Amino acid sequence: MAFDAQLAMTDSIAKITLTGSLDASSAPRFKEVIEQAAVQSPSRLVLLMKDLEFLASAGLRVLIFAKQKMGAKVDIYVVGSQGPVLGTLEMSGFHHSVYIQDTYADA
């Protein structure tokens, strides 16, 4: 499945829906969407990963970039990651820097 990243802003929450395979060829697109979200100064970044099938190291680098770009005051939620994607987040230790959730409901 081809990679796609769609940004939606609701109040001050940036939600990015990720689908397909996030690898070296698709990482620039993800970085572009992160930058679009950062410009809007969200209070929270929600990454919806239910349909993300694969996360390569290049994608992980963009997640680290997102954490740095958003700053310490912005909480990042990783929602619905499973299988190899969740394994990559855990193996890298990145899961300690974000909130991992099965589902996300607006509070």
ZAMARGU-4260 file (C-alpha; in steps of 0.2 Angstrom, whole numbers, plus 5000, padded with zeros to 4 digits):
<rodrens>
0) 5000/5000/5000 | 5006/5017/4996 | 5010/5029/5010 | 4999/5044/5014 | 4998/5057/5028
5) 4983/5068/5030 | 4983/5082/5043 | 4967/5088/5051 | 4967/5102/5064 | 4953/5103/5077
10) 4955/5117/5089 | 4973/5116/5094 | 4975/5097/5091 | 4984/5091/5076 | 4979/5074/5070
15) 4989/5065/5056 | 4982/5049/5049 | 4996/5038/5042 | 4993/5024/5030 | 5004/5012/5020
20) 5023/5010/5022 | 5033/5024/5030 | 5051/5021/5023 | 5065/5032/5015 | 5055/5036/5000
25) 5040/5042/5010 | 5048/5050/5025 | 5050/5067/5016 | 5031/5068/5014 | 5028/5064/5032
30) 5041/5077/5037 | 5032/5090/5026 | 5015/5086/5035 | 5024/5087/5052 | 5030/5105/5047
35) 5013/5110/5042 | 5006/5105/5059 | 5020/5113/5068 | 5017/5130/5060 | 4999/5130/5068
40) 5007/5128/5085 | 4996/5113/5091 | 4995/5109/5110 | 4994/5091/5105 | 5000/5080/5091
45) 4990/5064/5087 | 4997/5051/5075 | 4984/5039/5070 | 4993/5024/5064 | 4980/5010/5063
50) 4983/5008/5045 | 5002/5011/5045 | 5009/4994/5039 | 5028/4997/5041 | 5039/5009/5049
55) 5057/5010/5043 | 5071/5019/5052 | 5069/5034/5040 | 5051/5036/5047 | 5057/5034/5065
60) 5069/5049/5062 | 5054/5059/5056 | 5045/5054/5072 | 5060/5060/5082 | 5060/5076/5072
65) 5042/5079/5076 | 5046/5077/5094 | 5060/5090/5093 | 5050/5102/5081 | 5034/5102/5092
70) 5044/5105/5108 | 5043/5099/5126 | 5026/5107/5129 | 5017/5097/5115 | 5011/5079/5120
75) 5012/5067/5106 | 5000/5052/5105 | 5003/5037/5094 | 4986/5029/5092 | 4983/5011/5085
80) 5000/5006/5081 | 5002/4987/5080 | 5013/4973/5074 | 5029/4978/5066 | 5026/4997/5068
85) 5023/4995/5087 | 5039/4983/5088 | 5049/4997/5080 | 5043/5010/5092 | 5047/4999/5107
90) 5064/4992/5100 | 5070/5010/5097 | 5064/5016/5114 | 5054/5030/5106 | 5038/5023/5115
95) 5045/5031/5131 | 5044/5048/5123 | 5026/5048/5118 | 5009/5041/5124 | 5005/5025/5115
100) 4986/5021/5115 | 4975/5008/5106 | 4961/5022/5103 | 4960/5040/5105 | 4944/5050/5110
105) 4944/5069/5111 | 4943/5074/5129
</rodrens>
